[in-house]
Structure formats: structure tokens, C-alpha cells
């Protein structure tokens, strides 16, 4: 446990960087919460940096697969259509229909939870929130760290607790995956999942950043002739 929290804390710098880069604000004004360590001292948990890369279609596709298989049973993503996943992630619609449509048989449908959230609220004590905009609400790094921070806790109803969201009502649904994979592989899978969730929250994010870069570059270049023109116009005016 301690090594996990230390390695999470070690990557904390990334949280600050992603905040300055203008990604969504992490909940609670940055950081991933506090917890009481084995010595009974309260420690601050720094967020790990989620590997967000919308140009990596393989990662997004794998993330979509994990999301549909491990999350859509309980959580909806009601603003995303399956057909949009097929188009943006470059997955042939037949494959989406075959492997990614777990809660509907119409490719134009939004992603609805398999089980009614109200029924789930009575099972878990809290209804699983819609996840479409989750990474905008909490920040990519918060979600990434949250998914990496489940630990065994026999006192909880599902035998698992979470460092980021203390007493989370959500079971550790990736438990089997974590058991089967090495720590690095597991992080990479969760990274793909969060990459997909970030795409889902704002599909145009990558384009926006690229266009933004060129707009600023254009304005900077434009500054040169504008400055020279300004000098020229005013040169005779004392
Ligand atoms: C068995 C049902 C179930 C499954 C499957 C499930 N969740 Fe959850 N999830 C919940 C419940 C219930 C909550 C509410 C937790 C709370 O508020 O304590 C939750 C909360 C969350 C939250 C925190 C929301 C917030 O902002 O407070 C995130 C993020 C999340 N889930 C992501 C996922 C992801 C990603 C997956 C797939 C890997 C997943 N969940 C699979 C039931 C589930």
C-alpha cells in the first residue's frame, strides 16, 4: 500500500502541469484528496498524470472496449452515440455492433447503463453517475488516479475502498484485470480507458488545441507586419 501511495505521490508534478495546461480543474482545487496512512498521519495524495493522446487510435479503441465491457453495465454515457465512436475512433461499424454495443442493438443509440441507476442506488447506496463528462468535472488525472487507487478493505460491503474517494460505493470492478496483469500493464490499460473517457467528454479537444496553436502562431507572425506598418504610418508625425 505504502509503495503505491509513494509512487502516486512521486508523479504529482504532472497534476500541476496539466492544470496550467488548461485541462479541467481537479475536484477540490487540485490534488486527489487526503488519506490517513499506516502511521495514522494524514497525507495528501497527489494525482498521477493520465496519458492522454487522441492521436493514438489504438489506445482510444482499447479504452472504448474496456469502457463498454467494464463500466457501461452500471454507468451510462448518455451524450455519446455508438455511431460517433465508430466514426471518430475509426472502428468499422460492424465491429462496434458486434463488440461494443452491450446495452442496445441500435448503433445510433446513446450509451445507456445496462441496469437502471435507481435500482443500483438501492444496491450500492449511491447511483453511479453518468460518465460522459466525468473527466471534465474531475479532471483526467483525478479519474486516472481514482481508478488506480482501489485497495482491499474487508470493512467495506464490496471488500474494497478507494484512496481518492474514501468509502466509494463503487466496487473495484477492475480487480480481476489488476490481478492478471503486471502493474505496468494495468496502468497502461487504465490509461487507455481514461484516454477514451477524455475523448468522450470532449471529442474536439485535440483539434481545438492544434487549431489554437496555429491561431496564436498566425497572430504572432501578423504582429511583425503590423508593427512595421505602424512605424511606417507614424514616422512623419512628431
Ligand atoms: C457495479 C457497478 C459499477 C461498475 C461496473 C462501475 N462503477 Fe463506477 N461507480 C459505481 C457507483 C455506485 C459509483 C458511486 C460511488 C460513490 O459515489 O461513492 C461509481 C462512481 C464512479 C466514479 C466517481 C464519480 C464521482 O465523480 O464521484 C467514477 C470516475 C467511476 N465510477 C468510473 C467507473 C469506470 C471507469 C468504470 C469501468 C471501469 C466503472 N466506474 C464501473 C458503480 C459502478
Boltz pocket constraint, residues with backbone or C-beta under 6 A from the ligand:
constraints:
  - pocket:
      binder: B
      contacts: [[A, 66], [A, 67], [A, 70], [A, 71], [A, 72], [A, 73], [A, 74], [A, 75], [A, 120], [A, 124], [A, 126], [A, 127], [A, 128], [A, 129], [A, 131], [A, 134], [A, 138], [A, 143], [A, 146], [A, 147], [A, 165], [A, 167], [A, 168], [A, 169], [A, 170], [A, 171], [A, 173], [A, 174], [A, 193]]
      max_distance: 6.0
